[in-house]
């Protein structure tokens, strides 16, 4: 799947804004900013839901800037 398609799907979430993106040998990244007063957990769940709809959950991770942890999307969906 093209990264632009993923960005467009994530941009459709009213609470988030795509603020950057990049790529490399191991994959790509999309930087998101929460632009609505929602909880961190709610924002991550929204992203996880979109990535699941795109059939990308199994190969996707979130890395929140406040902790730097690497969170498997599949774990969020359980």
Helices and strands as residue ranges (DSSP letters): H 3-11, E 16-24, E 27-34, H 40-53, G 57-59, E 61-62, E 71-72, H 73-77
